[in-house]
């Protein structure tokens, strides 16, 4: 994955997300298939002081070492209301479509 495309997000959400994901991508871009922002942060229901910013990271292949990269970021970015991202692979998504349409 080469770059973040955040043009459709609210400016306050974009600033917080870009800081988090620039750190992630600087350490681990080679196995990241895609990043998706989900939940209320992409709707008019988002409340900056109380809503979390939710996301999904799709890895090309599952790699538990990746958790060692994002775990230390949790404390700092949880104060910014960035929730721990869901981690998935394309295979997991494809095998789950019958139960969880994404």
C-alpha angles and dihedrals in degrees: 000000000000111000146009117244105201102154094116095054129092110266095244092050092045093054094051095043095046092054092051097044095043087060091048094047094046089060103033117015098130096075099037112107096180146331123223130190111215141171132038094337088079095047136069087252092074114121110196095209098047112016121093122226107236128196146168125224113202111203121200087228130006110260120176090201086072089070088062088059099048099035095073090052092058100084096048097044097041085070086059088053093249107147122214106275123244109247118216142155128221088249092054091049093048092049092049100049093100091058104026114028107206 
